[in-house]
Amino acid sequence: MAFFFAPCSLYGNKNNPRTFGFLPSSIPTIKKFDIPVFYRSSITGRVKEARRLQDLRKQDFSPAELDFGPVRFILPRHFGFCYGVENAIEISYRAIEENPTRQVYLLSQMIHNQEVNRDLESRGIRFIMDTDGTQLIAWGQISREDVVIIPAFGTTLEVEQLLLDKGVEVQQYNTTCPFVEKVWNRAEKLGRENFTIIIHGKPRHEETRATFSHSTRAGASVVVRDMEESIRLAAYIKGQRSADEFFQEFAGRFSPGFDPLKDLQRVGVVNQTTMLASETQGIADFFRQVMIEQYDASNIKQHFADTRDTLCYATNDNQDSTYELLKTKADLALVVGGYNSSNTSHIVELCERQFPTYFINSDSEIKSSTEIHHFDYPNKVKKTSHRFLPDHTPVSIVLTSGASCPDTLVDRVMLRLLEFFPAARPLDEVLRPYNGA
């Protein structure tokens, strides 16, 4: 095992990583995680650490460039593993080491990355549910002697209570990301103040299901996936559609006893932490304007909770870094990550605005210099593209990944592409400016 450095600034009780916030930018600190050495990166990790040391206050979001001559790679300021993911990986591998004679379960995929989950399975971990909540192992097979790891997305109150009733210790290996818990706390505050909680998220995503479970304990709640659904929900706020239509249109996405005539008079917005920040802000601004139109600006505080954005720091940093990438010139973009990763899909969405973009899960998807297998996220299908690399040099390639993707995977993609450029400068020479990181 080896220490891996997380690019984040944290404070709080050093013995309790769940009680922390952000330090002022002038006082950066580093949280160390003990995770398997094979997740460490000798290429992109070195670049990221050098950038961090040069910019402790995280004010420079411009990309880095690795110029190999016939091909150059453009790397965003922030990408890859975040605090919550590294925390979850550390805890999961520790659970395996500390319980060699016990069956270790994960409620569902710890994070949305096939390489990490595959390795955990190879070490004996079994998944109780899949990413959509479909049961893979019957609850009857789980006993108090077993170890159950709560994934980084968290879990519902119902599942947590079920495990407690079985006598399973749920907190010892609870890897719920503190930023997810921050959203739950925000929802609870809204509920106490009698605001209905509008959750911006993907209804079937583990995190959204967990957040919905916690928010319904606090108050009336409803899930919207995007601005289109927000506009449809606003029709009920304005009294343009009936309660019966609401129950049909938002079936399975509102809390028990929800009354659209009463519960849509006071609202606040929280979100699945990996959604696009700009979209969440747009949805919050939209509902604020709807309430102004309904109740007048002088009464807005009585009808709209002006919550701060609940996106986690890593999602914000990765997305802001991607926006900076869009200002560069490149021939194509490669985004590496799990195909069911929400935050990765949004990075793909952003890159597609500027470059021909290929969403791949590993270097094995690059079959040759003329063939690549990749994922069409909107249509949820695998595709094969030919001649994805241009026939001119130098070739400029944007290379990035989601928050659940190990940097080692990004390294492997880069090394695979370098095989097609035999005249490329040596790696050590290109990385020389980042020595000492």
C-alpha positions in Angstrom: 0.0 0.0 0.0 1.1 3.6 -0.6 0.0 7.1 0.2 -1.9 8.9 -2.5 -2.3 12.7 -2.3 -5.8 14.1 -2.7 -6.0 17.6 -4.3 -8.3 19.1 -1.7 -8.3 21.5 1.2 -10.0 20.2 4.3 -10.4 21.0 8.0 -12.3 19.8 11.0 -11.9 17.0 13.5 -8.8 15.1 12.3 -10.2 11.9 13.8 -13.5 12.3 12.0 -13.3 13.0 8.2 -17.1 13.5 8.1 -16.8 16.9 10.0 -15.0 19.2 7.6 -15.5 22.1 5.4 -13.2 24.3 3.3 -10.2 26.2 4.6 -9.5 29.7 3.4 -7.6 29.4 0.1 -4.6 30.9 1.8 -4.2 27.9 4.1 -4.1 24.8 1.9 -3.6 21.4 3.5 -3.4 17.9 2.1 -5.4 14.8 3.1 -3.4 11.6 2.6 -5.2 8.3 1.7 -3.8 4.8 2.0 -4.9 3.2 -1.3 -3.4 0.4 -3.4 -0.3 1.5 -5.2 -1.6 0.3 -8.6 -4.0 3.3 -8.6 -1.1 5.7 -8.4 0.0 7.5 -11.6 3.5 8.1 -12.7 2.5 10.4 -15.6 -0.7 12.4 -15.1 -0.3 12.2 -11.3 3.1 13.9 -11.6 1.6 16.7 -13.7 -1.3 17.2 -11.3 1.0 17.3 -8.2 3.3 19.8 -9.9 0.3 22.0 -10.8 -1.0 21.8 -7.2 2.4 22.9 -5.8 2.5 25.8 -8.2 -1.0 26.9 -7.5 -1.9 26.1 -3.9 -4.8 28.5 -3.9 -6.4 26.8 -7.0 -6.7 30.0 -8.9 -5.3 28.8 -12.2 -7.7 26.6 -14.2 -5.7 26.7 -17.4 -4.9 23.2 -18.9 -1.4 21.6 -19.0 0.2 20.4 -22.2 2.5 17.4 -22.8 4.1 18.0 -26.1 5.5 14.8 -27.7 6.2 16.4 -31.1 3.9 14.6 -33.5 1.2 14.4 -30.8 0.4 16.6 -27.9 -2.0 15.9 -25.0 -3.9 18.7 -23.3 -4.8 17.9 -19.7 -7.3 19.9 -17.6 -6.2 21.4 -14.3 -8.5 19.1 -12.3 -9.7 15.6 -13.3 -9.8 12.1 -11.8 -10.2 10.8 -8.3 -11.8 13.1 -5.7 -11.8 13.2 -1.9 -15.0 11.1 -1.7 -13.7 8.4 -4.1 -10.3 8.0 -2.5 -11.9 7.9 0.9 -14.2 5.1 -0.3 -11.4 3.1 -1.9 -9.3 3.4 1.3 -12.1 2.1 3.5 -13.1 -0.7 1.1 -9.7 -2.2 0.9 -9.2 -1.8 4.6 -12.5 -3.7 5.1 -11.1 -6.6 3.0 -7.8 -6.6 5.0 -9.4 -6.5 8.4 -11.9 -9.2 7.7 -10.1 -12.1 6.0 -12.5 -14.8 7.4 -15.8 -12.9 6.9 -17.9 -12.3 3.8 -17.6 -8.7 2.7 -20.4 -7.1 0.7 -20.9 -3.8 -1.1 -24.5 -2.5 -1.2 -23.8 -1.6 -4.9 -20.9 -0.4 -7.0 -18.7 1.5 -4.7 -18.0 4.1 -7.4 -18.9 4.1 -11.1 -15.7 2.6 -12.4 -15.5 -0.9 -13.8 -11.8 -1.3 -13.1 -12.1 -0.5 -9.4 -15.2 -2.6 -9.0 -13.7 -5.5 -10.9 -10.7 -5.5 -8.7 -12.8 -5.5 -5.5 -14.8 -8.5 -6.9 -11.6 -10.3 -7.6 -10.7 -9.9 -3.9 -13.9 -11.6 -2.7 -16.3 -8.6 -2.4 -19.9 -9.3 -3.6 -22.4 -6.7 -4.7 -25.9 -6.9 -3.1 -27.5 -4.6 -5.7 -26.6 -3.3 -9.1 -26.4 0.4 -9.9 -30.1 0.8 -10.6 -31.1 -0.9 -7.3 -31.9 -4.3 -8.8 -31.3 -7.0 -6.1 -28.5 -9.4 -6.9 -28.2 -11.1 -3.5 -31.3 -11.8 -1.4 -31.4 -10.0 1.9 -32.0 -13.3 3.5 -28.4 -14.3 2.7 -27.0 -11.4 4.7 -26.4 -12.0 8.4 -24.9 -10.1 11.4 -21.6 -11.9 10.9 -21.1 -10.3 7.4 -19.5 -7.0 6.6 -21.5 -4.6 4.5 -19.8 -1.5 3.0 -22.0 1.6 2.3 -20.9 3.0 -1.1 -19.7 6.6 -1.7 -23.2 7.5 -3.0 -24.7 6.7 0.4 -27.9 4.6 0.8 -31.5 5.0 1.7 -32.8 5.1 5.2 -34.9 2.0 4.5 -31.9 -0.1 3.5 -29.9 1.2 6.4 -32.7 0.3 8.8 -33.0 -3.2 7.2 -29.3 -3.8 7.9 -29.5 -2.5 11.5 -32.4 -4.9 12.1 -30.2 -7.7 11.0 -27.5 -6.6 13.4 -25.1 -5.5 10.7 -22.7 -2.7 11.8 -23.3 0.0 9.1 -21.1 2.8 10.3 -17.7 1.0 10.5 -17.3 0.8 6.8 -19.6 3.6 5.7 -17.9 5.4 2.7 -20.7 7.9 2.0 -19.1 11.0 0.6 -19.3 13.9 3.1 -20.4 16.2 0.2 -23.4 13.9 -0.3 -24.2 14.1 3.4 -23.9 17.9 3.0 -26.8 17.7 0.6 -28.8 15.6 3.0 -28.2 18.2 5.8 -29.4 21.0 3.5 -32.5 19.1 2.6 -33.2 18.5 6.3 -32.9 22.3 7.0 -35.3 23.0 4.1 -37.8 20.5 5.5 -37.6 22.0 9.0 -38.4 25.4 7.5 -41.5 23.9 5.7 -40.0 24.2 2.2 -40.6 21.5 -0.3 -37.4 20.0 -1.5 -36.9 19.9 -5.3 -34.0 17.5 -6.0 -32.2 18.0 -9.3 -30.9 14.5 -10.2 -31.3 11.3 -12.2 -34.2 9.5 -10.5 -32.6 6.0 -10.8 -29.1 7.0 -9.7 -28.0 5.6 -6.3 -27.2 9.0 -4.9 -30.5 10.6 -5.9 -32.4 7.6 -4.4 -30.5 8.0 -1.2 -31.0 11.8 -1.1 -34.7 11.4 -1.8 -35.0 8.9 1.0 -33.4 11.3 3.5 -35.2 14.4 2.2 -38.7 12.7 2.5 -38.0 12.3 6.2 -37.4 16.0 6.4 -40.3 17.3 4.3 -42.2 17.1 1.0 -39.9 16.2 -1.8 -40.0 15.8 -5.6 -37.3 14.9 -8.2 -36.7 16.7 -11.5 -34.2 15.4 -14.0 -33.6 18.5 -16.0 -34.9 22.0 -17.0 -37.6 20.4 -19.2 -39.1 18.6 -16.2 -38.6 21.8 -14.1 -40.7 23.7 -16.6 -43.4 21.0 -16.4 -43.4 21.1 -12.6 -43.8 24.9 -12.7 -47.1 24.4 -14.5 -48.4 22.9 -11.3 -47.0 25.8 -9.2 -48.9 28.2 -11.5 -52.1 26.1 -11.2 -52.1 25.4 -15.0 -52.4 21.6 -14.5 -54.3 19.4 -12.1 -53.2 17.3 -9.1 -54.2 14.2 -10.9 -51.9 15.0 -13.8 -49.1 15.7 -11.3 -49.5 12.3 -9.7 -49.3 10.6 -13.1 -46.5 12.6 -14.6 -44.2 12.5 -11.5 -45.2 9.0 -10.4 -42.5 7.4 -8.2 -40.7 10.8 -7.7 -42.6 12.5 -5.0 -42.9 11.9 -1.3 -45.8 10.1 0.4 -48.8 12.4 1.0 -47.5 15.0 -1.5 -50.1 17.7 -2.2 -49.2 19.7 -5.3 -51.8 22.4 -4.4 -50.2 23.0 -1.0 -46.6 21.7 -1.2 -45.5 23.7 -4.2 -46.1 27.1 -2.5 -42.6 27.1 -0.8 -39.7 25.4 -2.5 -35.9 25.0 -2.4 -33.5 23.2 -4.7 -30.8 20.7 -3.8 -29.1 18.3 -6.2 -27.3 15.1 -7.0 -23.8 16.3 -6.5 -22.5 15.2 -9.9 -25.0 17.2 -12.1 -23.9 20.1 -14.2 -23.4 23.1 -12.0 -24.7 25.5 -14.7 -27.9 23.4 -15.1 -28.6 23.2 -11.4 -28.1 27.0 -11.1 -30.4 27.5 -14.1 -33.1 25.4 -12.5 -32.8 27.2 -9.2 -32.9 30.6 -10.9 -36.0 29.4 -12.9 -38.0 28.4 -9.8 -37.1 31.7 -8.1 -38.4 33.6 -11.1 -41.6 31.4 -11.1 -42.2 32.3 -7.4 -41.6 36.0 -8.1 -44.3 35.8 -10.8 -46.7 34.0 -8.5 -46.1 35.9 -5.3 -44.2 39.1 -6.1 -40.6 39.9 -5.5 -41.3 41.4 -2.1 -42.5 38.0 -0.8 -39.8 35.8 -2.5 -38.2 34.7 0.8 -41.5 33.3 1.9 -41.7 31.1 -1.2 -38.2 30.3 -2.4 -35.2 29.2 -0.3 -32.1 30.8 -1.7 -29.8 27.9 -1.0 -26.2 27.9 -2.1 -25.2 25.4 -4.7 -24.8 21.8 -3.3 -22.4 20.5 -5.9 -19.2 19.1 -4.4 -15.8 20.8 -4.8 -14.5 18.1 -7.1 -17.5 18.4 -9.5 -17.1 22.1 -9.6 -13.3 22.0 -10.1 -13.6 19.3 -12.8 -16.3 21.2 -14.7 -14.6 24.5 -14.4 -11.4 22.9 -15.7 -13.4 21.5 -18.6 -14.8 24.9 -19.5 -11.2 26.1 -19.7 -10.4 23.2 -22.0 -13.1 24.4 -24.4 -11.0 27.5 -25.0 -8.2 25.5 -26.5 -7.8 24.2 -30.0 -7.7 20.4 -30.4 -8.4 17.7 -33.0 -10.4 15.5 -30.6 -11.2 14.7 -27.0 -11.0 11.4 -25.1 -12.9 11.2 -21.9 -12.1 8.1 -19.7 -14.5 6.7 -17.1 -17.3 4.3 -16.3 -20.2 4.4 -18.8 -22.7 4.7 -15.9 -20.8 7.6 -14.3 -22.9 10.7 -14.0 -20.1 13.2 -13.5 -18.1 11.7 -16.4 -21.1 11.9 -18.7 -21.4 15.6 -18.0 -17.7 16.1 -18.9 -18.4 14.3 -22.2 -21.4 16.6 -22.7 -19.2 19.7 -22.3 -16.4 18.4 -24.5 -18.8 17.6 -27.3 -19.6 21.3 -27.6 -16.1 21.9 -28.9 -14.4 18.7 -30.1 -15.2 15.3 -31.7 -15.4 13.4 -28.4 -14.9 9.8 -27.6 -16.2 8.4 -24.2 -14.1 5.2 -23.4 -13.8 3.1 -20.3 -10.1 2.1 -20.7 -7.2 1.9 -23.2 -8.6 -1.5 -24.4 -11.3 0.4 -26.3 -8.6 1.8 -28.6 -8.2 -1.1 -31.0 -5.8 0.5 -33.5 -4.8 3.8 -34.9 -7.9 3.7 -37.1 -10.5 2.1 -34.8 -12.0 3.0 -31.4 -14.9 1.6 -29.5 -16.7 4.2 -27.4 -20.0 5.0 -25.7 -22.8 7.1 -27.0 -24.2 8.3 -23.7 -27.4 9.9 -24.8 -28.5 6.8 -26.6 -26.8 4.4 -24.2 -25.2 2.3 -26.9 -21.6 1.3 -27.8 -20.3 2.5 -31.1 -17.3 1.9 -33.3 -15.6 4.8 -35.1 -12.9 4.6 -37.7 -10.2 7.1 -38.6 -10.7 8.9 -35.3 -7.1 10.2 -35.4 -6.5 12.9 -38.1 -4.0 12.1 -40.8 -1.9 15.3 -40.1 0.7 16.1 -37.5 0.9 17.4 -34.9 -2.3 15.9 -33.5 -3.7 17.7 -30.5 -5.7 15.5 -28.1 -7.7 16.6 -25.1 -7.4 13.9 -22.5 -9.5 13.9 -19.3 -11.6 11.7 -17.0 -14.3 11.6 -14.4 -14.0 11.8 -10.6 -14.3 8.0 -10.3 -11.5 7.2 -12.8 -8.0 6.2 -11.6 -5.2 8.4 -13.1 -3.5 5.1 -14.0 -6.3 4.5 -16.6 -5.6 7.9 -18.1 -1.9 7.1 -18.3 -2.7 3.8 -20.1 -4.8 5.6 -22.6 -2.0 8.1 -23.3 0.6 5.3 -23.6 -1.7 3.4 -26.0 -2.0 6.5 -28.2 1.7 7.1 -28.2 2.2 3.7 -29.8 0.8 5.2 -33.0 3.4 8.0 -33.0 6.9 6.2 -33.2 8.7 9.5 -33.6 7.3 10.9 -30.3 9.7 12.5 -27.9 10.7 10.3 -24.9 8.4 10.4 -22.0 11.0 11.3 -19.4 12.0 14.3 -21.6 8.4 15.5 -21.9 7.8 15.2 -18.1 11.0 16.9 -17.2 9.3 20.3 -16.4 7.2 18.4 -13.8 10.1 16.7 -12.0 10.2 17.1 -8.3 6.4 16.9 -7.9 
